[in-house]
C-alpha cells in the first residue's frame, strides 16, 4: 500500500512531467511561429500562460529546454516507430515498416519536426559546436537500420550492397521528406511513402530477382 508521502510524491512527479511537456509543446509552437533565435523564454512562457519563473523551475535555461525538446521528439519517434518495426515479420518487411512509420510520424508531427530541425541547426555546446548535428549522432540514428539490412543479407533476403551507404540514402530520403512537408503544406506524404517503399524495396533486392 502506498504511504501518504509516496502518493504525494507520485502526484508531484506526474504534475511536473505534465508541466514540462506543456512547456516543450509551447516551445515548439513559438519556434514554428518566430524561429529559434526569437524563441525567448519570455515568449514561450506567455504562449504557455505561465510565468518565466515556472520555466526556470523545470529547465536550467533555454539551452536545457531546447535540448529536452529534441530528446522528447526522439523518444516520441522511437515509441511510434519501434513497435511497428518490431511487429514486422522478416528483414524486408521490417525495412518497409521503418520507412512507412518514419514518414507517418513526420506527417503527424510536422510542426514538432520543423522545430526540432531549427533547434538542431542552431543549438551549440559550450565549445560553440552543434550539439546534435554531428556525424557521430547521425551514425547512431541509422544503426538500427544498418542492423536490419545486415540481418537481411545474412538471411539471403537482400542482395549485395553496402548497408551503411544504403542506410544513409534511406535516412536522407526521409529527412528530405520532412523538409518538403515543412515547406509544402500540400505535400503528398502518402504518395511519397509508396514511392519510397517501392524504390528501396527494389534497391535492396538481389540482381535479377523478380517482384
C-alpha positions as CSV (number, residue, x, y, z in Angstrom):
1,X,0.0,0.0,0.0
2,X,1.3,3.5,-0.9
3,X,2.1,5.7,2.0
4,X,0.7,9.3,2.0
5,X,4.2,10.7,1.3
6,X,4.7,8.2,-1.6
7,X,1.3,9.1,-3.0
8,X,2.1,12.8,-2.8
9,X,5.5,12.2,-4.4
10,X,3.9,10.3,-7.3
11,X,1.4,13.0,-7.8
12,X,4.0,15.7,-7.8
13,X,6.1,13.7,-10.3
14,X,3.1,13.3,-12.6
15,X,2.2,17.0,-12.4
16,X,5.8,18.1,-13.0
17,X,6.1,15.9,-16.1
18,X,2.8,17.2,-17.5
19,X,4.1,20.8,-16.9
20,X,7.4,20.0,-18.7
21,X,5.5,18.6,-21.6
22,X,3.3,21.7,-21.8
23,X,6.3,24.0,-21.8
24,X,8.0,21.9,-24.5
25,X,4.8,22.0,-26.6
26,X,4.7,25.8,-26.2
27,X,8.3,26.0,-27.2
28,X,7.5,24.0,-30.4
29,X,4.7,26.4,-31.3
30,X,6.8,29.5,-30.6
31,X,9.7,28.2,-32.7
32,X,7.4,27.4,-35.5
33,X,6.0,30.9,-35.4
34,X,9.1,33.1,-34.9
35,X,12.1,30.8,-35.3
36,X,14.8,29.6,-32.9
37,X,16.5,32.9,-32.5
38,X,13.4,34.7,-31.4
39,X,12.0,32.0,-29.2
40,X,12.9,33.5,-25.9
41,X,11.8,32.0,-22.6
42,X,9.5,35.0,-22.1
43,X,7.7,34.3,-25.4
44,X,7.4,30.7,-24.5
45,X,6.1,31.4,-21.1
46,X,3.5,33.8,-22.5
47,X,2.4,31.2,-25.0
48,X,2.0,28.6,-22.2
49,X,0.1,31.1,-20.0
50,X,2.7,30.8,-17.2
51,X,5.4,32.9,-15.7
52,X,9.0,32.7,-16.9
53,X,9.9,31.6,-13.4
54,X,7.9,28.4,-13.9
55,X,10.1,27.5,-16.9
56,X,13.2,28.2,-14.9
57,X,11.9,25.8,-12.2
58,X,11.7,23.0,-14.7
59,X,14.6,23.8,-17.0
60,X,18.0,25.2,-16.4
61,X,17.7,27.7,-19.2
62,X,16.9,28.0,-22.9
63,X,19.6,25.5,-23.9
64,X,18.3,22.9,-21.5
65,X,14.7,23.4,-22.7
66,X,15.8,23.1,-26.4
67,X,17.9,20.0,-25.5
68,X,14.9,18.4,-23.9
69,X,12.7,19.3,-26.8
70,X,15.0,17.4,-29.2
71,X,15.2,14.4,-26.8
72,X,11.4,14.3,-26.3
73,X,10.9,14.2,-30.1
74,X,13.4,11.3,-30.5
75,X,11.6,9.5,-27.6
76,X,8.2,10.0,-29.2
77,X,9.5,8.9,-32.6
78,X,11.0,5.8,-31.1
79,X,7.8,5.0,-29.3
80,X,5.9,5.3,-32.6
81,X,8.4,3.6,-34.9
82,X,9.9,0.9,-32.7
83,X,6.8,-1.3,-32.2
84,X,5.8,-1.1,-35.8
85,X,9.3,-2.3,-37.0
86,X,9.4,-5.0,-34.3
87,X,6.0,-6.3,-35.3
88,X,7.0,-6.8,-38.9
89,X,8.0,-10.3,-40.0
90,X,11.3,-10.6,-41.7
91,X,14.0,-8.0,-42.6
92,X,12.3,-6.8,-45.8
93,X,9.0,-6.1,-44.0
94,X,11.0,-4.5,-41.2
95,X,12.7,-2.2,-43.7
96,X,9.4,-1.2,-45.2
97,X,7.9,-0.7,-41.8
98,X,10.8,1.6,-40.8
99,X,10.2,3.8,-43.9
100,X,6.5,3.9,-43.6
101,X,6.4,4.6,-39.8
102,X,9.1,7.3,-40.1
103,X,7.2,9.1,-42.8
104,X,3.8,8.7,-41.0
105,X,5.4,10.2,-37.8
106,X,6.7,13.2,-39.8
107,X,3.2,13.7,-41.4
108,X,1.5,13.6,-38.0
109,X,4.1,15.9,-36.2
110,X,5.2,18.4,-38.9
111,X,5.4,21.4,-36.5
112,X,7.3,19.4,-34.0
113,X,9.7,18.2,-36.7
114,X,10.2,21.7,-38.0
115,X,11.0,23.0,-34.5
116,X,13.5,20.1,-34.0
117,X,15.3,20.9,-37.3
118,X,15.6,24.5,-36.3
119,X,17.0,23.6,-32.9
120,X,19.4,21.0,-34.3
121,X,20.8,23.6,-36.7
122,X,21.2,26.3,-34.1
123,X,21.9,24.8,-30.6
124,X,25.5,24.9,-29.7
125,X,27.5,23.3,-26.9
126,X,30.0,25.1,-24.6
127,X,32.7,24.9,-27.4
128,X,30.4,26.6,-29.9
129,X,29.9,23.3,-31.9
130,X,26.5,22.0,-33.0
131,X,25.1,20.0,-30.1
132,X,23.2,17.5,-32.1
133,X,24.2,18.0,-35.8
134,X,27.3,15.7,-35.8
135,X,28.5,12.8,-37.8
136,X,28.5,10.6,-34.7
137,X,24.9,11.5,-33.9
138,X,23.7,10.8,-37.4
139,X,25.5,7.5,-37.4
140,X,23.9,6.5,-34.2
141,X,20.4,7.2,-35.6
142,X,20.9,4.8,-38.5
143,X,22.4,1.9,-36.6
144,X,19.1,0.0,-36.2
145,X,18.5,0.4,-40.0
146,X,22.0,-0.9,-40.7
147,X,21.3,-3.9,-38.4
148,X,18.1,-4.7,-40.3
149,X,19.9,-4.7,-43.7
150,X,22.8,-6.8,-42.4
151,X,20.5,-9.3,-41.0
152,X,18.6,-9.4,-44.3
153,X,21.8,-10.0,-46.2
154,X,22.8,-12.8,-43.8
155,X,19.4,-14.4,-44.2
156,X,19.5,-14.1,-48.0
157,X,16.6,-11.7,-48.2
158,X,18.7,-8.8,-49.6
159,X,21.2,-8.5,-52.3
160,X,24.8,-7.3,-52.1
161,X,25.2,-3.6,-51.2
162,X,26.9,-1.5,-48.5
163,X,24.4,-1.4,-45.6
164,X,25.9,1.9,-44.4
165,X,25.5,3.6,-47.7
166,X,22.0,2.3,-48.2
167,X,21.0,3.3,-44.7
168,X,22.3,6.9,-45.3
169,X,20.4,7.0,-48.6
170,X,17.2,6.0,-46.8
171,X,17.7,8.4,-44.0
172,X,18.5,11.3,-46.4
173,X,15.3,10.5,-48.3
174,X,13.3,10.5,-45.0
175,X,14.8,13.8,-43.9
176,X,14.2,15.2,-47.3
177,X,10.5,14.4,-47.0
178,X,10.5,16.2,-43.6
179,X,11.8,19.3,-45.3
180,X,9.2,19.2,-48.0
181,X,6.4,18.6,-45.6
182,X,7.5,21.7,-43.7
183,X,7.8,23.8,-46.8
184,X,4.9,22.5,-48.7
185,X,1.6,22.2,-46.8
186,X,0.0,20.1,-49.7
187,X,2.9,17.7,-49.9
188,X,1.6,14.2,-50.8
189,X,3.2,12.2,-48.0
190,X,1.2,9.1,-48.8
191,X,2.3,9.1,-52.4
192,X,5.9,9.8,-51.4
193,X,5.8,6.9,-48.9
194,X,4.6,4.5,-51.6
195,X,7.3,5.7,-53.9
196,X,10.0,5.3,-51.2
197,X,8.9,1.8,-50.3
198,X,8.9,0.7,-53.9
199,X,12.3,2.4,-54.6
200,X,14.2,0.8,-51.7
201,X,12.4,-2.5,-52.0
202,X,13.9,-2.7,-55.5
203,X,17.2,-1.3,-54.5
204,X,17.8,-3.9,-51.8
205,X,16.8,-7.0,-54.0
206,X,19.2,-9.4,-55.4
207,X,20.4,-8.8,-59.0
208,X,17.8,-10.3,-61.4
209,X,15.3,-11.0,-58.6
210,X,11.7,-10.6,-59.7
211,X,9.0,-8.8,-57.7
